[in-house]
Amino acid sequence: RDVAPSRGLGDVYKRQNPNCLNLIIINGDSMEPTLQDGDFVIIDRSVESFYTDSMFAFSLDDSLYVKRVQRIGRKFHIISDNPMYKAYTLDPEELEHGFAVRGRVVTTCNIRKA
């Protein structure tokens, strides 16, 4: 997988424009074990397209998702880390209505109860 282990926020700020960073709270179990319900991800909002295979935040039909995205030709394979959720493919036509890339995940913040 291509998401690096969590690092200090200072490292994130050195590589991205801090004005383009947003914090998203993970809701649900589709990205377990990598991300659990209540964890945080920091996204770079300056990324507005799936330009590489990575983890992205995107909206589709008024819902926000954080998933792995793999480009296959002109299509995009959307992958959950939890094997209970099937991967699916988005065709270019599906990206024209009700879809927007919200940013690329640049780091994760895993919060666990002691």
C-alpha positions in Angstrom: 0.0 0.0 0.0 1.3 3.5 -0.7 0.1 5.5 2.3 3.2 6.2 4.5 3.0 5.7 8.2 1.7 8.7 10.2 4.3 11.4 10.7 4.5 14.6 12.6 2.4 17.5 11.3 5.6 19.5 10.8 6.7 17.1 8.1 3.3 17.5 6.4 3.5 21.3 6.5 7.0 21.2 4.9 5.7 19.3 1.8 2.2 20.9 1.3 0.8 24.3 1.4 -0.8 24.5 4.9 -3.7 26.6 3.4 -4.7 23.6 1.3 -4.8 21.0 4.1 -8.0 19.8 5.7 -8.8 17.4 8.4 -11.4 14.7 7.8 -12.9 12.3 10.5 -13.3 8.8 9.2 -16.8 7.4 9.6 -17.4 3.7 9.2 -15.3 0.5 8.8 -14.7 0.2 5.1 -11.0 1.2 5.4 -10.2 -1.0 8.4 -7.6 -2.0 9.4 -5.8 1.0 8.0 -8.3 3.6 9.2 -10.8 3.0 11.9 -14.1 4.8 12.7 -13.1 8.1 14.4 -9.6 8.3 13.0 -8.4 11.4 11.2 -6.8 11.9 7.8 -5.3 15.1 6.5 -6.0 15.8 2.8 -4.3 18.2 0.4 -7.2 20.0 -1.2 -5.0 21.4 -4.0 -5.2 17.9 -5.6 -8.4 17.9 -7.7 -7.9 14.8 -9.8 -6.8 11.2 -9.5 -3.3 11.7 -10.9 -1.7 8.6 -9.3 -2.6 5.4 -7.5 -3.1 6.6 -3.9 -5.7 7.3 -1.2 -8.1 10.1 -2.0 -11.1 11.9 -0.5 -13.9 12.3 -3.0 -17.6 13.1 -3.1 -20.1 11.1 -5.1 -23.8 11.9 -5.0 -23.5 14.1 -1.9 -21.5 11.5 0.1 -17.9 11.9 1.1 -15.5 8.9 0.8 -11.9 8.1 1.6 -10.7 5.2 -0.5 -7.7 3.9 -2.4 -8.0 4.7 -6.1 -6.2 2.8 -8.8 -6.2 4.1 -12.4 -6.8 1.5 -15.0 -6.8 3.1 -18.5 -9.5 5.8 -18.4 -11.4 4.1 -15.5 -10.8 4.3 -11.8 -10.9 1.3 -9.5 -12.2 2.3 -6.0 -10.8 0.0 -3.2 -11.7 -0.4 0.4 -9.1 -1.9 2.7 -11.8 -3.9 4.5 -12.3 -7.1 2.5 -16.0 -7.1 3.4 -16.5 -4.3 0.9 -16.2 -5.0 -2.8 -14.1 -2.8 -5.0 -15.9 -1.0 -7.8 -15.0 0.9 -11.0 -16.0 4.4 -12.0 -16.2 5.1 -15.7 -15.4 8.5 -17.1 -19.1 9.2 -17.7 -19.8 8.6 -14.0 -17.3 11.3 -13.1 -19.2 14.0 -15.0 -22.2 14.3 -12.6 -22.2 14.4 -8.8 -18.5 13.6 -8.5 -15.6 15.7 -7.2 -12.1 14.9 -5.9 -11.8 16.6 -2.6 -8.1 15.9 -2.0 -5.3 13.4 -1.7 -4.6 11.8 1.7 -1.2 13.0 2.9 -1.1 11.6 6.4 -3.3 9.7 8.9 -3.9 10.2 12.6 -4.9 7.0 14.2 -6.6 7.6 17.6 -7.0 4.6 19.9 -8.5 4.5 23.3 -6.0 3.4 26.0 
